[in-house]
């Protein structure tokens, strides 16, 4: 059992928790994730490692309530316990001193973006962070990004905070105005990552994307997280979650993400009605 020791609400339906998971902290690295199961009847879901602390054996997770399990997790309070946590899983993001690294994060992709930004900064890069959100209400982790970024560019879809536009607009303007980028890392909505990859491909910039396919076991056995990269089938949980963004079949990923939408709706309706 894994105890929740702290909790905060970061934005509407976006929550942060700190959980005791000492074994996870021993080998955790930027870009990795855990898979949790709340109780015996619960499903397994992946969540990104936002921060981890070897000194007290805790991990920090940020998640958005979008389905039955995340809503249920959002109802947990400090002192409550999660039945299973497995991790760290996935290959860590490849980190080196590229020179100038640009990290583009959208929405709840920000926790992954933060972990990678911090690692790139520690490796000696000049790091430019671009973070985008729906509106001012949903802006999260701004202070955290400031601490690990040399430049921080924020945008909101509706212009309610800093500026109006998408992360793609910001990246285009940055490059058009002579901004340097030796490496780009992107994480967030699939359509955003696809468009970021299109932009960087035009400029010949090495780009990695952290993918978010449907995932069950997290160890490569179930095959649910398969994606096509460079014309080959890969499993995001063991081969990724990071891949060469210029080789990813984003259209296929978009289609696969909707495959269980009806089942997800039914599960959420049953949860709201108290049917277990």
CORRA-V146310 format. One record per pair of residues at least 12 apart in sequence whose C-alpha atoms are under 10 Angstrom apart, sorted by the first residue. I is the first residue (numbers start at 1). J is the second residue. D is the distance in whole Angstrom. If there is no record, write none. Layout:
i;j;d
I;J;D
I;J;D
This chain:
i;j;d
1;20;9
1;21;9
1;38;9
1;39;10
1;80;9
1;81;6
1;82;6
1;83;5
1;84;6
1;85;8
2;19;7
2;20;6
2;21;6
2;22;9
2;36;10
2;38;10
2;58;10
2;79;10
2;80;8
2;81;5
2;82;5
2;83;6
2;84;7
2;85;7
3;18;9
3;19;6
3;20;5
3;21;8
3;58;9
3;77;10
3;78;7
3;79;6
3;80;6
3;81;4
3;82;6
3;83;9
4;17;7
4;18;6
4;19;4
4;20;7
4;21;9
4;58;9
4;59;10
4;60;10
4;76;8
4;77;7
4;78;5
4;79;6
4;80;6
4;81;6
4;82;8
5;17;8
5;18;6
5;19;6
5;20;7
5;58;9
5;77;8
5;78;5
5;79;6
5;80;8
5;81;9
6;18;5
6;19;7
6;20;10
6;60;9
6;77;8
6;78;5
6;79;8
6;80;10
7;19;9
7;60;10
7;61;10
7;62;10
7;74;9
7;76;9
7;77;7
7;78;6
8;62;9
8;74;10
8;77;10
8;78;10
9;62;10
9;74;9
10;62;9
10;63;10
10;64;10
10;137;9
10;138;8
10;139;8
10;140;6
10;141;8
11;64;9
11;136;9
11;137;6
11;138;5
11;139;7
11;140;7
12;64;9
12;65;9
12;137;7
12;138;7
13;63;8
13;64;6
13;65;5
13;66;8
13;70;9
13;71;8
13;74;8
13;138;9
14;62;7
14;63;6
14;64;4
14;65;6
14;66;9
14;70;10
14;71;10
14;74;8
14;108;8
14;138;8
14;140;9
15;61;8
15;62;6
15;63;6
15;64;6
15;65;8
15;70;10
15;71;10
15;73;9
15;74;7
15;75;10
16;50;9
16;60;7
16;61;6
16;62;4
16;63;7
16;64;9
16;74;9
17;58;10
17;59;8
17;60;6
17;61;5
17;62;7
17;63;9
17;73;10
17;74;9
17;76;9
17;77;9
17;78;8
18;50;10
18;51;9
18;52;9
18;58;6
18;59;6
18;60;4
18;61;6
18;62;9
18;78;9
19;52;9
19;57;8
19;58;5
19;59;5
19;60;6
19;61;8
19;78;9
19;79;10
19;80;10
19;81;9
19;82;9
19;85;10
20;52;10
20;53;10
20;56;8
20;57;6
20;58;4
20;59;6
20;60;9
20;81;9
20;82;10
20;85;10
21;52;9
21;53;9
21;54;10
21;56;9
21;57;6
21;58;5
21;59;6
21;60;10
21;84;10
21;85;8
21;86;9
21;87;9
22;52;9
22;53;8
22;54;7
22;55;9
22;56;7
22;57;4
22;58;6
22;59;8
23;54;9
23;57;7
23;58;9
23;85;10
23;86;9
23;87;8
23;88;9
24;49;10
24;52;8
24;53;10
24;54;9
24;57;8
24;58;8
24;59;8
24;85;8
24;86;8
24;87;5
24;88;6
24;89;9
25;49;10
25;51;9
25;52;6
25;53;6
25;54;5
25;55;9
25;56;9
25;57;6
25;58;7
25;59;7
25;87;9
25;88;8
26;52;9
26;53;9
26;54;6
26;55;10
26;57;8
26;88;9
27;52;10
27;54;9
27;87;9
27;88;7
27;89;10
28;49;8
28;51;9
28;52;7
28;53;9
28;54;9
28;59;9
28;87;8
28;88;6
28;89;8
28;92;8
29;49;8
29;50;10
29;51;9
29;52;9
29;88;8
29;89;10
29;90;10
29;91;9
29;92;6
29;93;8
29;94;10
29;115;8
29;116;9
29;119;9
30;48;9
30;49;8
30;50;8
30;51;9
30;52;10
30;88;10
30;91;9
30;92;6
30;93;6
30;94;9
30;95;9
30;112;7
30;113;9
30;114;9
30;115;5
30;116;5
30;117;9
30;118;8
30;119;7
30;120;9
31;48;7
31;49;7
31;50;9
31;88;10
31;89;9
31;90;8
31;91;7
31;92;5
31;93;5
31;94;9
31;95;10
31;111;10
31;112;6
31;113;8
31;114;10
31;115;7
31;116;6
31;119;10
31;210;8
31;240;9
31;241;8
31;242;8
32;47;9
32;48;6
32;49;6
32;50;9
32;87;8
32;88;6
32;89;6
32;90;5
32;91;6
32;92;5
32;93;8
32;112;8
32;115;9
32;116;10
32;210;10
32;237;9
32;240;9
32;241;8
32;242;9
33;46;7
33;47;6
33;48;4
33;49;5
33;50;9
33;61;9
33;86;9
33;87;7
33;88;6
33;89;5
33;90;7
33;91;9
33;92;9
33;112;9
33;218;9
33;237;9
33;241;9
34;46;6
34;47;5
34;48;6
34;49;7
34;59;10
34;61;9
34;84;10
34;85;7
34;86;6
34;87;5
34;88;5
34;89;6
34;90;9
34;218;8
35;47;6
35;48;9
35;84;8
35;85;6
35;86;5
35;87;7
35;88;8
35;89;8
35;215;9
35;216;8
35;217;8
35;218;7
35;219;10
36;69;10
36;82;8
36;83;8
36;84;5
36;85;4
36;86;6
36;87;9
36;216;10
36;217;10
37;69;9
37;73;10
37;82;7
37;83;6
37;84;5
37;85;7
37;86;9
38;69;8
38;70;10
38;72;8
38;73;7
38;76;10
38;81;8
38;82;5
38;83;5
38;84;7
38;85;9
39;81;9
39;82;7
39;83;5
39;84;8
40;83;8
40;84;9
41;276;8
42;68;10
42;69;7
42;72;10
42;83;9
42;84;10
42;276;10
43;68;9
43;69;7
43;216;8
43;217;10
44;69;9
44;84;9
44;85;9
44;86;10
44;215;8
44;216;6
44;217;7
44;218;9
45;69;8
45;70;9
45;85;10
45;214;9
45;215;7
45;216;7
45;217;8
45;218;9
46;85;10
46;86;9
46;87;10
46;89;9
46;212;9
46;213;10
46;214;9
46;215;7
46;216;8
46;217;9
46;218;8
46;237;9
47;61;7
47;62;8
47;63;7
47;70;10
47;111;10
47;112;10
47;212;10
48;60;9
48;61;7
48;62;7
48;63;8
48;88;9
48;89;9
48;108;10
48;109;9
48;111;7
48;112;6
48;115;9
49;61;6
49;62;8
49;87;9
49;88;8
49;89;10
49;111;8
49;112;7
49;115;8
50;62;7
50;63;10
50;110;9
50;111;5
50;112;6
50;113;9
50;114;7
50;115;6
50;116;9
51;111;8
51;112;9
51;114;9
51;115;7
52;115;10
60;111;10
61;111;8
62;108;8
62;109;9
62;110;9
62;111;7
62;112;9
62;140;10
63;108;7
63;109;9
63;111;9
64;107;10
64;108;7
66;264;10
66;268;9
67;261;10
67;264;7
67;265;8
67;267;8
67;268;6
67;269;10
67;271;10
68;264;7
68;265;8
68;266;9
68;267;6
68;268;5
68;269;8
68;270;9
68;271;6
68;272;8
69;264;10
69;267;9
69;268;8
69;271;9
71;268;9
71;271;9
71;272;10
72;268;10
72;271;8
72;272;10
86;217;10
86;218;9
86;219;10
87;218;9
87;219;10
88;218;10
89;218;7
89;219;8
89;237;7
89;238;7
89;240;9
89;241;9
90;218;8
90;219;8
90;220;10
90;235;10
90;236;7
90;237;5
90;238;5
90;239;7
90;240;6
90;241;6
90;242;9
91;236;9
91;237;8
91;238;7
91;239;7
91;240;6
91;241;7
91;242;8
92;116;9
92;240;8
92;241;8
92;242;8
93;112;10
93;115;10
93;116;7
93;119;9
93;120;10
93;185;9
93;208;9
93;209;10
93;210;9
93;240;9
93;241;8
93;242;6
93;243;9
94;116;9
94;119;10
94;120;9
94;208;9
94;242;9
95;116;8
95;117;10
95;119;7
95;120;6
95;121;10
95;122;9
95;123;7
95;125;10
96;119;9
96;120;7
96;121;10
96;122;9
96;123;6
96;124;8
96;125;8
97;120;7
97;121;9
97;122;9
97;123;6
97;124;6
97;125;5
97;126;9
97;182;10
97;183;10
98;120;9
98;123;9
98;124;8
98;125;6
98;126;9
98;127;10
98;181;9
98;182;6
98;183;6
98;184;10
98;206;10
99;120;10
99;123;10
99;124;8
99;125;5
99;126;6
99;127;8
99;180;9
99;181;8
99;182;6
99;183;8
100;120;9
100;121;10
100;124;9
100;125;6
100;126;5
100;127;6
100;128;7
100;150;10
100;179;9
100;180;6
100;181;5
100;182;5
100;183;7
100;184;9
101;117;9
101;120;7
101;121;9
101;124;10
101;125;6
101;126;6
101;127;5
101;128;6
101;129;8
101;149;10
101;180;8
101;181;6
101;182;6
101;183;5
101;184;6
101;185;8
101;206;10
101;207;10
102;117;8
102;120;10
102;125;10
102;126;8
102;127;6
102;128;5
102;129;6
102;130;7
102;149;10
102;151;9
102;152;10
102;171;9
102;179;10
102;180;9
102;181;6
102;182;8
102;183;6
102;184;5
102;185;6
102;186;8
102;207;9
103;116;8
103;117;7
103;120;9
103;127;7
103;128;6
103;129;5
103;130;6
103;131;8
103;149;9
103;152;10
103;171;10
103;181;10
103;183;8
103;184;6
103;185;5
103;186;6
103;187;8
103;207;10
103;208;10
104;117;10
104;128;9
104;129;6
104;130;5
104;131;6
104;132;8
104;153;9
104;167;7
104;168;9
104;170;9
104;171;8
104;184;7
104;185;6
104;186;5
104;187;6
104;188;8
104;192;9
104;193;9
104;196;8
104;209;10
105;129;8
105;130;6
105;131;5
105;132;6
105;133;9
105;154;10
105;167;8
105;185;8
105;186;6
105;187;5
105;188;6
105;189;9
105;192;9
105;193;9
106;130;8
106;131;6
106;132;5
106;133;6
106;134;9
106;155;10
106;156;10
106;166;9
106;167;7
106;168;10
106;186;8
106;187;6
106;188;4
106;189;6
106;190;10
106;192;8
106;193;9
107;131;8
107;132;6
107;133;5
107;134;7
107;135;10
107;138;8
107;139;8
107;140;8
107;156;10
107;187;9
107;188;6
107;189;8
108;132;10
108;133;9
108;138;9
108;139;9
108;140;8
108;141;10
108;187;9
108;188;7
108;189;9
109;131;9
109;132;10
109;133;10
109;186;9
109;187;5
109;188;4
109;189;8
109;210;9
109;211;10
109;212;10
110;130;10
110;131;7
110;132;9
110;133;9
110;139;10
110;140;8
110;141;7
110;142;9
110;145;9
110;186;10
110;187;7
110;188;7
111;140;9
111;141;8
111;144;10
111;145;10
111;187;9
111;188;10
112;186;9
112;187;7
112;188;9
112;210;8
113;129;8
113;130;9
113;131;9
113;145;9
113;185;8
113;186;7
113;187;6
113;188;9
113;210;9
114;129;9
114;131;10
114;141;8
114;142;10
114;144;7
114;145;6
114;146;10
114;147;10
114;148;8
114;149;9
115;144;10
115;145;9
115;148;9
116;148;10
116;185;8
116;186;10
117;129;7
117;145;8
117;147;10
117;148;7
117;149;7
117;185;9
118;144;9
118;145;8
118;147;9
118;148;5
118;149;8
119;148;9
120;148;9
120;149;9
121;147;10
121;148;6
121;149;7
121;150;8
122;148;9
125;149;10
125;150;9
125;182;10
125;183;10
126;148;10
126;149;8
126;150;6
126;151;8
126;180;10
126;181;9
126;182;10
127;148;8
127;149;5
127;150;5
127;151;7
127;152;9
127;181;9
127;183;10
127;184;10
128;145;10
128;148;9
128;149;6
128;150;6
128;151;5
128;152;6
128;153;8
128;174;10
128;179;10
128;180;9
128;181;9
128;184;9
129;145;7
129;146;9
129;148;9
129;149;6
129;150;8
129;151;6
129;152;5
129;153;6
129;154;8
129;171;10
129;184;10
129;185;10
130;145;9
130;149;10
130;151;8
130;152;6
130;153;5
130;154;6
130;155;8
130;166;10
130;167;7
130;168;9
130;170;7
130;171;8
130;174;10
130;186;9
131;145;9
131;152;8
131;153;6
131;154;5
131;155;7
131;156;9
131;166;9
131;167;7
131;170;9
131;186;10
131;187;10
131;188;10
132;153;9
132;154;6
132;155;5
132;156;6
132;157;8
132;163;10
132;164;10
132;165;8
132;166;6
132;167;5
132;168;9
132;170;9
132;188;9
133;154;8
133;155;7
133;156;5
133;157;6
133;158;9
133;159;10
133;160;10
133;161;9
133;165;9
133;166;8
133;167;9
134;155;9
134;156;5
134;157;5
134;158;7
134;159;9
134;160;9
134;161;10
134;164;10
134;165;10
134;166;9
135;155;8
135;156;5
135;157;6
135;158;6
135;159;7
135;160;6
135;161;7
135;162;10
135;164;9
136;155;9
136;156;7
136;157;9
136;158;9
136;159;8
136;160;5
136;161;5
136;162;9
137;156;10
137;160;9
137;161;9
138;156;9
138;161;10
139;154;9
139;155;9
139;156;8
139;161;8
142;154;9
153;167;9
153;170;8
153;171;9
153;174;10
154;166;9
154;167;8
154;170;8
155;167;7
155;168;10
155;169;9
155;170;8
166;192;9
167;192;8
167;193;10
167;195;10
167;196;8
168;192;7
168;193;9
168;194;10
168;195;7
168;196;6
168;197;10
168;198;10
168;199;8
169;196;9
169;199;10
171;196;8
171;199;8
171;200;9
172;196;9
172;199;7
172;200;9
175;199;9
175;200;9
175;203;9
180;205;10
181;200;9
181;203;9
181;204;10
181;205;7
181;206;9
181;207;10
182;204;9
182;205;6
182;206;7
182;207;9
183;200;9
183;204;10
183;205;6
183;206;5
183;207;6
183;208;8
184;196;9
184;197;9
184;200;8
184;205;7
184;206;6
184;207;5
184;208;6
184;209;9
184;245;9
185;197;10
185;206;9
185;207;6
185;208;5
185;209;6
185;210;8
185;242;9
185;243;10
185;244;10
185;245;9
186;207;8
186;208;6
186;209;5
186;210;7
186;211;9
186;242;9
186;245;8
187;208;9
187;209;6
187;210;5
187;211;7
187;212;9
187;242;9
188;209;9
188;210;8
188;211;8
188;212;8
189;211;9
189;212;9
189;254;9
190;209;9
190;210;9
190;211;8
190;212;8
190;213;9
190;250;7
190;251;9
190;253;8
190;254;7
190;257;10
191;250;8
191;251;9
191;253;10
191;254;8
193;208;9
193;209;7
193;210;9
193;211;9
193;245;8
193;248;10
193;250;8
194;209;9
194;245;8
194;246;9
194;248;8
194;249;9
194;250;6
194;251;8
195;245;10
195;250;10
196;209;9
196;245;9
196;246;10
197;209;8
197;244;9
197;245;6
197;246;6
197;247;9
197;248;9
197;250;10
198;245;9
198;246;7
199;246;10
200;245;9
200;246;8
201;245;9
201;246;7
204;246;10
205;246;10
206;244;8
206;245;8
206;246;8
207;242;10
207;243;8
207;244;6
207;245;6
207;246;7
207;247;10
208;241;10
208;242;6
208;243;5
208;244;5
208;245;5
208;246;8
208;247;10
208;248;10
209;240;9
209;241;8
209;242;5
209;243;6
209;244;6
209;245;5
209;246;9
209;247;10
209;248;9
210;236;9
210;240;8
210;241;5
210;242;4
210;243;7
210;244;9
210;245;8
211;225;9
211;227;9
211;236;7
211;237;9
211;240;8
211;241;5
211;242;6
211;243;8
211;245;9
211;248;9
211;250;9
211;253;9
212;225;8
212;227;10
212;236;8
212;237;9
212;240;10
212;241;7
212;242;10
212;253;9
212;254;10
212;257;9
213;225;5
213;226;7
213;227;8
213;235;9
213;236;7
213;237;9
213;241;9
213;253;7
213;254;9
213;256;8
213;257;6
213;258;10
214;226;8
214;227;10
214;236;9
214;237;10
214;253;9
214;256;8
214;257;6
214;258;9
214;259;9
214;260;9
215;235;9
215;236;8
215;237;7
216;237;9
217;237;9
218;235;9
218;236;8
218;237;5
218;238;7
219;235;9
219;236;9
219;237;6
219;238;6
219;239;10
220;234;9
220;235;6
220;236;8
220;237;6
220;238;6
220;239;9
221;235;9
221;237;10
221;238;10
222;235;9
223;235;7
223;236;9
223;237;9
224;236;9
224;237;9
224;256;9
225;237;7
225;238;9
225;240;10
225;241;10
225;253;9
225;256;9
225;257;10
226;239;10
226;253;9
226;256;9
227;239;10
227;240;10
227;241;10
227;243;10
227;248;8
227;249;7
227;250;9
227;252;8
227;253;6
227;256;9
228;247;8
228;248;6
228;249;6
228;250;8
228;251;10
228;252;8
228;253;8
229;243;7
229;244;8
229;245;9
229;246;9
229;247;5
229;248;4
229;249;6
229;250;9
230;243;10
230;244;9
230;245;10
230;246;8
230;247;5
230;248;6
230;249;8
231;247;8
231;248;8
231;249;8
232;247;10
232;248;10
232;249;10
